[in-house]
Protein backbone atom coordinates (compact mmCIF):
# COMPACT_ATOMS: atom_id res chain seq x y z
CA UNK A 1 0.00 0.00 0.00
CA UNK A 2 2.90 2.34 0.73
CA UNK A 3 4.31 1.84 -2.79
CA UNK A 4 0.87 2.45 -4.30
CA UNK A 5 0.41 5.69 -2.34
CA UNK A 6 3.84 6.89 -3.55
CA UNK A 7 2.89 6.16 -7.17
CA UNK A 8 -0.33 8.14 -6.75
CA UNK A 9 1.60 11.00 -5.16
CA UNK A 10 3.89 11.12 -8.22
CA UNK A 11 1.07 10.96 -10.79
CA UNK A 12 2.12 14.33 -12.24
CA UNK A 13 5.56 12.94 -13.01
CA UNK A 14 3.92 9.92 -14.65
CA UNK A 15 1.89 12.25 -16.86
CA UNK A 16 5.06 14.17 -17.76
CA UNK A 17 6.92 10.98 -18.72
CA UNK A 18 4.12 9.85 -21.02
CA UNK A 19 3.72 13.26 -22.69
CA UNK A 20 7.49 13.54 -23.08
CA UNK A 21 7.64 10.28 -25.02
CA UNK A 22 4.75 11.36 -27.25
CA UNK A 23 6.40 14.71 -28.03
CA UNK A 24 9.82 13.13 -28.65
CA UNK A 25 8.37 10.76 -31.22
CA UNK A 26 6.82 13.59 -33.25
CA UNK A 27 9.72 16.03 -32.85
CA UNK A 28 11.29 17.15 -36.13
CA UNK A 29 8.43 15.90 -38.33
CA UNK A 30 6.30 18.17 -40.52
CA UNK A 31 2.97 16.74 -39.38
CA UNK A 32 4.00 16.35 -35.74
CA UNK A 33 1.30 14.79 -33.57
CA UNK A 34 -0.91 14.46 -36.68
CA UNK A 35 1.02 11.25 -37.40
CA UNK A 36 -0.78 9.85 -34.36
CA UNK A 37 -3.89 9.75 -36.56
CA UNK A 38 -2.32 9.32 -39.99
CA UNK A 39 -0.15 6.29 -39.24
CA UNK A 40 -2.83 3.98 -37.78
CA UNK A 41 -5.46 5.25 -40.23
CA UNK A 42 -3.33 4.33 -43.27
CA UNK A 43 -2.40 0.96 -41.76
CA UNK A 44 -6.00 0.09 -40.85
CA UNK A 45 -7.28 1.22 -44.25
CA UNK A 46 -4.70 -0.97 -45.97
CA UNK A 47 -5.72 -4.05 -44.00
CA UNK A 48 -9.36 -3.24 -44.63
CA UNK A 49 -8.95 -3.05 -48.42
CA UNK A 50 -6.74 -6.17 -48.63
CA UNK A 51 -8.92 -8.44 -46.50
CA UNK A 52 -12.27 -7.02 -47.58
CA UNK A 53 -11.78 -7.03 -51.34
CA UNK A 54 -8.65 -9.06 -52.25
CA UNK A 55 -7.68 -11.75 -49.76
CA UNK A 56 -10.97 -13.10 -48.48
CA UNK A 57 -11.15 -15.50 -45.55
CA UNK A 58 -14.09 -17.74 -44.68
CA UNK A 59 -14.62 -16.14 -41.26
CA UNK A 60 -17.70 -13.90 -40.79
CA UNK A 61 -16.79 -10.22 -40.36
CA UNK A 62 -13.16 -11.14 -40.86
CA UNK A 63 -11.92 -7.55 -41.10
CA UNK A 64 -13.26 -6.75 -37.63
CA UNK A 65 -12.06 -10.15 -36.39
CA UNK A 66 -8.55 -9.39 -37.66
CA UNK A 67 -8.26 -5.76 -36.59
CA UNK A 68 -9.38 -6.40 -33.02
CA UNK A 69 -6.81 -9.15 -32.53
CA UNK A 70 -4.04 -7.36 -34.41
CA UNK A 71 -4.38 -4.02 -32.62
CA UNK A 72 -4.51 -5.65 -29.20
CA UNK A 73 -1.41 -7.67 -30.10
CA UNK A 74 0.49 -4.60 -31.30
CA UNK A 75 -0.23 -2.77 -28.05
CA UNK A 76 0.86 -5.73 -25.93
CA UNK A 77 4.02 -6.51 -27.90
CA UNK A 78 5.23 -2.92 -27.99
CA UNK A 79 4.44 -2.33 -24.32
CA UNK A 80 6.33 -5.34 -22.98
CA UNK A 81 9.24 -4.89 -25.41
CA UNK A 82 9.78 -1.28 -24.38
CA UNK A 83 9.35 -2.12 -20.70
CA UNK A 84 12.11 -4.73 -20.88
CA UNK A 85 14.72 -1.96 -21.19
CA UNK A 86 12.91 0.99 -19.59
CA UNK A 87 15.05 0.85 -16.44
CA UNK A 88 18.42 0.62 -18.19
CA UNK A 89 17.36 3.20 -20.79
CA UNK A 90 16.73 5.68 -17.97
CA UNK A 91 19.91 4.95 -16.02
CA UNK A 92 20.44 8.59 -15.02
CA UNK A 93 16.98 8.90 -13.47
CA UNK A 94 17.23 5.51 -11.77
CA UNK A 95 20.50 6.33 -10.02
CA UNK A 96 18.90 9.44 -8.50
CA UNK A 97 15.85 7.33 -7.53
CA UNK A 98 13.91 10.21 -5.97
CA UNK A 99 10.66 8.81 -7.31
CA UNK A 100 8.86 5.43 -7.41
CA UNK A 101 10.64 3.38 -10.09
CA UNK A 102 7.32 1.75 -10.98
CA UNK A 103 6.59 4.92 -12.93
CA UNK A 104 9.02 3.93 -15.69
CA UNK A 105 7.28 0.71 -16.82
CA UNK A 106 3.92 2.37 -16.18
CA UNK A 107 4.86 5.28 -18.46
CA UNK A 108 5.95 2.78 -21.12
CA UNK A 109 2.60 0.99 -21.02
CA UNK A 110 0.53 4.20 -20.96
CA UNK A 111 2.53 5.64 -23.87
CA UNK A 112 1.61 2.68 -26.06
CA UNK A 113 -1.94 2.70 -24.66
CA UNK A 114 -2.36 6.23 -26.02
CA UNK A 115 -1.57 5.08 -29.56
CA UNK A 116 -3.65 1.95 -29.11
CA UNK A 117 -6.71 3.99 -28.14
CA UNK A 118 -6.28 6.19 -31.21
CA UNK A 119 -5.86 3.23 -33.56
CA UNK A 120 -8.65 1.19 -31.95
CA UNK A 121 -11.09 4.12 -32.10
CA UNK A 122 -10.37 4.60 -35.82
CA UNK A 123 -10.78 0.88 -36.43
CA UNK A 124 -14.12 0.75 -34.61
CA UNK A 125 -15.32 3.75 -36.62
CA UNK A 126 -14.50 1.96 -39.89
CA UNK A 127 -16.11 -1.24 -38.62
CA UNK A 128 -19.32 0.61 -37.81
CA UNK A 129 -19.38 2.39 -41.19
CA UNK A 130 -18.99 -0.92 -43.05
CA UNK A 131 -21.27 -2.82 -40.69
CA UNK A 132 -18.58 -5.17 -39.47
CA UNK A 133 -19.66 -4.83 -35.84
CA UNK A 134 -22.93 -4.63 -33.96
CA UNK A 135 -23.42 -1.83 -31.47
CA UNK A 136 -25.17 -2.69 -28.22
CA UNK A 137 -24.89 -2.15 -24.50
CA UNK A 138 -22.28 -4.94 -24.54
CA UNK A 139 -19.79 -2.29 -25.69
CA UNK A 140 -19.30 -1.70 -21.97
CA UNK A 141 -17.45 -5.00 -21.93
CA UNK A 142 -14.89 -3.59 -24.37
CA UNK A 143 -13.91 -1.01 -21.75
CA UNK A 144 -13.86 -3.61 -18.96
CA UNK A 145 -11.67 -5.97 -20.99
CA UNK A 146 -9.36 -3.14 -22.05
CA UNK A 147 -8.78 -2.13 -18.42
CA UNK A 148 -8.05 -5.77 -17.56
CA UNK A 149 -5.73 -6.10 -20.56
CA UNK A 150 -3.81 -2.97 -19.61
CA UNK A 151 -3.48 -4.28 -16.05
CA UNK A 152 -2.18 -7.62 -17.33
CA UNK A 153 0.30 -5.87 -19.66
CA UNK A 154 1.47 -3.60 -16.84
CA UNK A 155 2.06 -6.54 -14.51
CA UNK A 156 4.14 -8.32 -17.16
CA UNK A 157 5.98 -5.06 -17.88
CA UNK A 158 6.97 -4.77 -14.22
CA UNK A 159 8.26 -8.33 -14.29
CA UNK A 160 10.16 -7.93 -17.57
CA UNK A 161 11.61 -4.56 -16.60
CA UNK A 162 13.08 -6.21 -13.51
CA UNK A 163 14.44 -9.18 -15.43
CA UNK A 164 15.87 -6.77 -18.02
CA UNK A 165 18.05 -5.08 -15.42
CA UNK A 166 19.80 -8.28 -14.35
CA UNK A 167 19.63 -10.18 -17.65
CA UNK A 168 20.43 -7.90 -20.58
CA UNK A 169 19.45 -10.51 -23.17
CA UNK A 170 15.77 -10.10 -22.25
CA UNK A 171 15.03 -7.73 -25.14
CA UNK A 172 16.71 -10.09 -27.64
CA UNK A 173 14.79 -13.07 -26.27
CA UNK A 174 11.55 -11.13 -26.68
CA UNK A 175 12.42 -10.35 -30.29
CA UNK A 176 12.57 -14.10 -30.90
CA UNK A 177 9.75 -15.17 -28.58
CA UNK A 178 7.11 -12.60 -29.50
CA UNK A 179 6.83 -13.71 -33.17
CA UNK A 180 6.27 -17.27 -31.93
CA UNK A 181 3.58 -16.03 -29.54
CA UNK A 182 2.07 -13.99 -32.39
CA UNK A 183 1.32 -17.07 -34.45
CA UNK A 184 0.14 -18.94 -31.36
CA UNK A 185 -2.42 -16.17 -30.81
CA UNK A 186 -5.75 -16.37 -32.74
CA UNK A 187 -5.30 -13.16 -34.72
CA UNK A 188 -5.56 -14.33 -38.35
CA UNK A 189 -7.44 -17.53 -37.60
CA UNK A 190 -10.14 -18.95 -35.36
CA UNK A 191 -8.97 -21.59 -32.83
CA UNK A 192 -11.56 -24.00 -34.26
CA UNK A 193 -9.53 -24.02 -37.51
CA UNK A 194 -6.51 -25.53 -35.74
CA UNK A 195 -5.97 -29.31 -35.41
CA UNK A 196 -7.67 -30.80 -32.37
CA UNK A 197 -4.38 -31.64 -30.63
CA UNK A 198 -3.25 -27.99 -30.84
CA UNK A 199 -6.41 -26.36 -29.48
CA UNK A 200 -5.63 -26.91 -25.77
CA UNK A 201 -2.27 -25.17 -26.27
CA UNK A 202 -3.94 -22.23 -28.03
CA UNK A 203 -6.40 -21.94 -25.14
CA UNK A 204 -3.46 -21.63 -22.72
CA UNK A 205 -2.28 -18.51 -24.55
CA UNK A 206 -2.77 -15.68 -22.00
CA UNK A 207 -3.77 -13.22 -24.73
CA UNK A 208 -6.57 -15.36 -26.16
CA UNK A 209 -9.30 -14.69 -23.55
CA UNK A 210 -8.79 -10.91 -23.77
CA UNK A 211 -9.04 -10.94 -27.57
CA UNK A 212 -11.98 -13.37 -27.59
CA UNK A 213 -13.90 -11.28 -25.04
CA UNK A 214 -13.42 -8.10 -27.07
CA UNK A 215 -14.56 -9.83 -30.25
CA UNK A 216 -17.64 -11.18 -28.51
CA UNK A 217 -18.66 -7.71 -27.36
CA UNK A 218 -17.94 -5.91 -30.63
CA UNK A 219 -18.54 -8.41 -33.43
CA UNK A 220 -21.29 -10.53 -31.90
CA UNK A 221 -22.78 -7.99 -29.46
CA UNK A 222 -22.63 -10.57 -26.68
CA UNK A 223 -21.17 -10.61 -23.20
CA UNK A 224 -17.91 -12.56 -22.88
CA UNK A 225 -18.23 -16.19 -21.83
CA UNK A 226 -17.64 -17.14 -18.22
CA UNK A 227 -14.65 -19.21 -19.29
CA UNK A 228 -13.03 -16.17 -20.96
CA UNK A 229 -13.69 -14.00 -17.90
CA UNK A 230 -12.29 -16.71 -15.62
CA UNK A 231 -9.12 -17.08 -17.70
CA UNK A 232 -8.64 -13.29 -17.76
CA UNK A 233 -8.93 -13.16 -13.98
CA UNK A 234 -6.51 -16.08 -13.64
CA UNK A 235 -3.84 -14.54 -15.89
CA UNK A 236 -4.24 -11.10 -14.32
CA UNK A 237 -3.84 -12.55 -10.83
CA UNK A 238 -0.80 -14.63 -11.75
CA UNK A 239 0.91 -11.79 -13.63
CA UNK A 240 0.00 -9.26 -10.94
CA UNK A 241 1.42 -11.30 -8.07
CA UNK A 242 4.60 -12.12 -9.99
CA UNK A 243 5.12 -8.66 -11.46
CA UNK A 244 4.50 -6.53 -8.39
CA UNK A 245 6.31 -8.87 -5.99
CA UNK A 246 9.42 -9.26 -8.17
CA UNK A 247 9.63 -5.55 -8.94
CA UNK A 248 9.21 -4.57 -5.29
CA UNK A 249 11.76 -7.18 -4.22
CA UNK A 250 14.54 -6.12 -6.59
CA UNK A 251 13.86 -2.39 -7.19
CA UNK A 252 16.32 -1.30 -4.42
CA UNK A 253 19.14 -2.89 -6.45
CA UNK A 254 18.33 -1.17 -9.75
CA UNK A 255 20.62 1.82 -9.15
CA UNK A 256 23.71 -0.32 -8.73
CA UNK A 257 22.84 -2.73 -11.56
CA UNK A 258 21.55 -0.27 -14.19
Steps between C-alpha positions, in 0.01 A plus 500: 500500500790734573641450148156561349454824696843620379405427138178698542693786659729512194218484243605837355844361423336198336297733279817692410686181404220387270460841333877528461515174306211608277665835422842342438355263243345783297790744540657612172214375280287727281167357614603461864230344717279467189693179428320360804189490280657457157717197575232269646237627255713408196593163651140413591372613160758281328398192697136581437541519121721188479282273713165642392549499124813297409597231749171365628482260793206276587447660842192724547591868543863408450624859476366580847620160624851576373529863607388436857757225549777679312466834679487337842810298410690807380428683825609204712816422303621859491421559867689199634791545257554861603457416868776239482761777469319795660714486815837477325394758240437748782818427695553864600154531655525161670827582675340811652195289597306788656175360366320162490678295232168337411427817305743401224326178387164666564594791272609250234165321510293821506700644209408204281145502640458853364579385146292187545194704597543720193542204265221296661256793485572548128459128439166487682380800299582321173339180627179685581494678162539169314272310736769265622392534863173520688451780749325414825528554872761221496749765385549559872685170504756641256598758762505240779719264297731783394558601863573136586732467200692813595533369856630166372748675267617727782559206733708322235684826428599529866629144493690540172645837597647335809636203308643741241718669760675180607483310170580728207402239241132541592426737211668264250308202637176694459587578139515125439218393732236757408472389133444144624231624739349704215425192294382313809244777555167480307545821302474383137312180575230358724617236753241259357703498175802349677554122533330351804829416674613865479184663636578445871836674450333794324254529789794531742618812317451783755400746227220286357227567761551878478475497120206257498308709755548818297386327182192365674398847615572680173440250220225288653351754744515242778646496848826305532468137605559405861799293393662804333434717806640229728817463292548879494471513878742208534767654275460844657540355849804292408671784312409753769642296787818418308552846353438713807681266740811461282521871423458598865755239607778606263432873440746609777782341297419672170729799560809286542413259217371746237 
